[in-house]
Amino acid sequence: CPSLSFSIQLGSQSGTWNVIQSNNPTVAITTTLNYPEGDYSKLSYQWTVTNQNGGYSFANAGDLQPTFSPTTAPRTYNVQLTVSDGCQSLSQSATYTLTCSQQATQPTIDVFEGAATTGSPFCTVSGASSTCQQTVNLEQTGAQYPELTLRANSTKSNGDPLTYSWVVDPNTNFATNVQPANGQSRTITFRPSFSGSGNSNNF
């Protein structure tokens, strides 16, 4: 048989997959082939993952330089190339480790009137510049603004619990009776405190 040797190199050895956004990585594979006495047209290439039954795909799996897409995390993949020329078959492997992204989704905030989160919120905001407006007749409420409850909505790709921290923007009018006082909860209740119209509380 003619002398045959080769090596494979993955574009990266590890990556993360954000399950929520489904942006699993695509890994380019470089193969260096040495076959000085042989006919290259007789060579065939077979790419596979030897330690998994699923959770991946190859683009151009019959080529010498394919791309590999792992789709299940956390998992370590043993990527293998087998080269045959009809006289011999040789295999080489490389490992790729895929972990889950720890990123949380962009939160939205539901706004409820009162100290409970039952029923439907009267508005939902998302993004840093979103606002929620409410008109209050102070004569009907005894010159007191109603309590409002804010509820954050977010998830983490690996299902782990989230932590929360609410802070009153010091550049806006103050809010009173903030509960819990440390702001470390998914929901927070407060009573707006300002005079006049067109004013705001920012959290």
C-alpha positions in Angstrom: 0.0 0.0 0.0 1.2 3.5 -0.7 2.4 5.6 2.3 -0.6 7.5 3.8 -0.7 9.8 6.8 -2.8 12.7 7.9 -3.8 14.9 10.8 -6.9 16.8 11.6 -7.3 20.1 13.6 -10.6 21.6 14.8 -11.0 25.3 14.4 -11.6 25.4 18.2 -11.4 22.8 20.9 -14.5 24.0 22.9 -17.5 26.3 22.7 -20.8 27.3 24.3 -24.3 26.9 23.1 -27.0 29.4 24.0 -30.0 27.1 24.1 -32.5 29.9 24.1 -31.1 31.6 21.0 -30.2 28.3 19.4 -26.9 29.6 18.2 -24.9 26.4 18.4 -21.4 26.8 17.1 -20.1 25.8 13.7 -16.6 24.4 13.8 -14.3 24.4 10.7 -12.0 21.3 10.4 -8.6 21.5 8.7 -7.0 18.2 7.5 -3.4 17.9 6.5 -2.9 14.9 4.2 0.3 13.2 3.1 0.0 10.7 0.3 3.0 11.2 -1.9 2.9 7.9 -3.9 -0.8 7.4 -4.2 -3.6 8.5 -6.5 -5.7 11.1 -4.5 -8.7 10.3 -6.6 -9.0 6.9 -5.0 -9.2 8.4 -1.5 -12.5 8.4 0.4 -13.3 10.3 3.6 -15.7 9.4 6.4 -16.4 11.8 9.3 -18.2 10.6 12.4 -18.5 11.1 16.1 -17.5 7.9 17.8 -18.8 8.5 21.3 -22.3 9.9 20.6 -25.4 8.7 18.7 -26.8 12.2 18.0 -26.7 15.8 18.8 -24.4 16.9 15.9 -24.2 17.3 12.1 -21.6 17.6 9.4 -21.7 19.8 6.4 -19.9 18.2 3.4 -19.1 15.1 5.5 -17.6 13.4 2.4 -15.0 16.1 1.9 -11.6 16.5 3.4 -12.4 19.9 5.0 -16.0 19.8 6.3 -17.7 21.8 9.1 -19.0 20.3 12.3 -22.0 21.5 14.3 -22.6 20.1 17.8 -26.1 20.6 19.0 -26.3 19.1 22.4 -24.7 20.4 25.6 -23.0 19.7 27.9 -21.1 17.1 26.0 -17.7 16.2 24.7 -17.5 14.9 21.1 -14.8 12.6 19.7 -14.7 13.7 16.1 -13.0 11.1 13.8 -11.9 11.0 10.2 -11.3 7.7 8.4 -9.4 7.9 5.1 -9.4 4.9 2.8 -7.7 4.2 -0.5 -8.9 0.7 -1.2 -5.8 -0.8 0.2 -5.8 0.6 3.7 -8.0 2.6 6.1 -6.6 5.0 8.7 -8.4 7.0 11.4 -7.5 10.1 13.4 -9.6 11.8 16.1 -9.9 15.1 17.9 -12.1 16.1 20.8 -14.5 19.1 21.0 -16.3 20.1 24.3 -19.6 22.0 24.1 -21.0 23.6 27.3 -24.3 25.4 28.0 -24.3 29.1 27.9 -25.0 30.7 31.3 -26.6 33.8 29.7 -30.1 34.9 30.7 -32.7 36.2 28.3 -33.3 39.9 28.0 -35.8 40.6 30.9 -39.2 42.1 30.5 -41.0 43.7 33.4 -44.8 43.4 34.1 -46.4 46.3 36.0 -49.3 45.5 38.2 -51.5 47.9 40.2 -51.5 46.9 43.8 -49.3 44.6 45.9 -50.1 41.4 44.0 -49.3 39.9 40.7 -52.7 38.2 40.1 -54.5 38.8 36.8 -53.0 40.6 33.9 -50.5 43.4 34.2 -51.6 46.8 32.9 -48.4 47.1 30.9 -45.2 45.2 30.1 -41.9 46.9 29.3 -38.7 45.6 27.8 -35.4 47.2 26.9 -33.5 50.0 28.7 -35.6 52.9 27.3 -39.1 51.5 27.6 -41.7 53.3 29.7 -45.0 52.5 31.3 -47.5 55.3 31.9 -50.5 55.5 34.2 -52.9 58.3 34.8 -54.0 58.8 38.5 -56.8 61.0 39.7 -55.4 62.2 43.1 -58.8 63.5 44.2 -60.2 60.0 44.0 -57.2 58.4 45.7 -57.0 60.9 48.6 -53.8 62.5 47.2 -52.0 59.2 47.4 -50.6 57.3 44.5 -51.5 53.6 44.4 -49.0 50.9 45.1 -47.4 49.3 42.1 -45.7 45.9 41.7 -43.0 45.2 39.2 -42.3 41.6 38.2 -39.2 40.6 36.2 -39.5 37.9 33.6 -36.3 36.1 32.5 -34.9 32.6 32.1 -31.5 31.0 32.1 -30.5 28.6 29.3 -29.4 25.9 31.7 -32.4 26.2 34.0 -30.5 27.5 37.0 -32.2 30.1 39.3 -31.7 33.8 38.7 -30.9 36.5 41.2 -32.5 40.0 41.0 -31.4 43.5 42.2 -33.7 46.5 41.9 -32.3 50.0 42.3 -34.2 53.3 42.3 -32.7 55.7 39.8 -31.3 58.6 42.0 -31.9 61.0 39.2 -35.6 60.6 39.3 -38.3 61.3 41.9 -38.2 59.0 44.8 -40.3 55.9 45.5 -41.5 55.1 49.0 -42.4 51.9 50.8 -40.1 49.8 48.6 -40.6 46.1 49.5 -38.4 44.2 49.9 -36.1 47.0 51.0 -33.0 45.4 49.6 -34.6 45.0 46.2 -33.3 41.4 45.8 -36.5 39.6 44.6 -38.1 38.8 41.4 -41.0 41.1 42.3 -40.8 44.5 44.1 -43.7 46.7 45.4 -43.4 50.4 45.8 -45.5 53.6 46.1 -44.6 56.4 43.7 -43.8 59.7 45.5 -43.8 62.9 43.5 -45.8 66.1 42.9 -47.2 67.6 39.8 -47.7 65.8 36.4 -45.4 64.2 33.9 -43.0 62.9 36.6 -41.5 59.4 36.8 -39.9 56.8 38.9 -37.1 54.8 37.3 -35.9 51.3 38.3 
